[in-house]
Structure formats: C-alpha cells, structure tokens
Amino acid sequence: MNGARAFGARVVLVAVAAASLSAQTRDQRQAAVGMRAYLEQVVLPGTELIPAPTTSSSPVVVRVVRTWPHGDLLRYDLEWTGFEVGRHDLRRYLVRKDGSPLGELPALEVDVTGVLPPGKDGLQRPEPLPPRPAERLDGYSKLQLWAGIGWGVGLLAILFVGRRFRRRQPPPPPAPTLADRLRPLVQSIAAGGGDTAAKAELERLLVAYWRSRLDLGSATAAAAIATIHRHAEAGALLRQLEAWLHMPGPPAPVDLNALLAPYRNVSAHSFAPPAGETR
C-alpha cells in the first residue's frame, strides 16, 4: 500500500515538472522584422543540426542556442530573426554538422510581420513625405553669400590692384652721407669760391669727425688739429684744404672722390658735430 502511494507521488511530481517546463518553453512562431524570437524544446530526428551559412541578403537567420539528447533524437532551443516579410520554413536555414543529408524533418514555419502599414501591392512601404517648398536663400544664408562675394572681391583687389600700386611707388632715396654733405663745400673751395662761413663749416666738420674717430675728446682744439693734420687718412682733406686757402696760384687738379672716400660710410644724420667747434 505504501509503495503504491510513493509511486503515485512520483508520477504527480513528474507531471508537475513537465507542466512547469512546458509553461516556460517559448514557441514564438511570429515576430516583426528584425526582432528576435525563440522556438524551444524542439525535438528533431537525425544527427546534430547547426545553422546554415548566411549572407547579408538572407531573409532569415537561425542560431542554435542549445542542443541535448532526447532518447534517440535531439532536442534544440532555436533563436531566429526575420528580415523579409512573409512565411518562412526554418528547415531551409539548418544543415547537418557532419555534412550528411538533411532528410525528413517536421515543418518549422514562422511568420515575419512588418512594422509599417502595407502598400497597395502588399509590401511594407513608408508613408511618402509631404512636399515642401524649397527654402529661400535669405537670413544668415544670404548674409553668408554676400560676405563670400565681398571676401573674394577684396582678395582680388589685394592680389592685383595692391600689387600694381606697390610697383608704381619709387624706392626711397638713399640716406645722405657725410661725404654728400662735404662735397659741395669742398667743390666750392677748390674752385676758389666759398665764403668764410663755408670754409669754417668744412673745417669744423672735419675736426669734429676725426676727434671722435681718433678718440681726441680730451685734447685741446690745437692739439687735436695737430694730431689730425699728421694722420695719413684723417689729415688728407685737412691738408688739401689748407693748400687751397694759403698757397698762391691756381690749385692743381685733385681727385675729390679719393679725398671724400673715408666719409662715404658715415650717415650725415647720425653725425652731428658739437656746435661751435673751432680751431
């Protein structure tokens, strides 16, 4: 009596477990385009099945989630995703792992539904967008257009007009040198002209310049003039000036360029002798 009761209890437990497993099993044979669905606890004959190779244009993709024995058969949990609206048989997307023929398998048909209302030909088509007039070129777009045109005109003006204007401008004249300042005084005195002021100006410039060059600032005027007179380069023009002023008769021809050569690299603006420099 007790054995019969125990056997009955086991039967009830097995039935409850089977009912619970059946309640948890998913049998989703319809899904929208691109959505995953599952067929679980599917028992199929033959050797092990695996997903068939697919491409980007395959209407359905199948994945074998789990496989385990079921007596002489195999039980599968399958996941599938449809990409083309319509009815499809998942058997077309399975192959034998050992490469043997697929053989007879029960149908595994699923339905792939669309997410948009169907068109007149039954295909899922998006609703056409309402026509909109072309946007006018105004506001910031118009401002940007005029700014671009102005920028282009300005660039052309810089490249062509500005360059032509720069070409027309003559180069600035060279800065006058001390030789340029001395030349008219020397030429006037050499020709027998020149007043007392011109002679004094020429002598003052020579003495002041060479006192600075020969570091004679602390010497008296007489001592500085004597030193300059004896110096080969510094005294050349000073000695010639004395010859023009004190020697009787017309002066002999003199190379003025050679006499003024020491003063060509001295800017007339940078050299300003102290006022009142005399002998």
URTA-V979054 format. One record per run of one state. SS is the DSSP state (hx for helix, st for strand, lp for the rest). FROM is the first residue (numbers start at 1). TO is the last residue. Records with the same first field share a line. If there is no record, write none. Layout:
# URTA-V979054
SS = FROM-TO ; FROM-TO
This chain:
# URTA-V979054
lp = 1-1 ; 25-26 ; 28-29 ; 33-35 ; 45-48 ; 52-59 ; 71-72 ; 83-85 ; 97-108 ; 114-117 ; 119-123 ; 125-139 ; 169-176 ; 191-195 ; 214-220 ; 231-234 ; 247-255 ; 264-266 ; 268-279
hx = 2-24 ; 90-93 ; 140-168 ; 178-190 ; 196-213 ; 221-230 ; 235-246 ; 256-263
st = 27-27 ; 30-32 ; 36-44 ; 49-51 ; 60-70 ; 73-82 ; 86-89 ; 94-96 ; 109-113 ; 118-118 ; 124-124 ; 177-177 ; 267-267
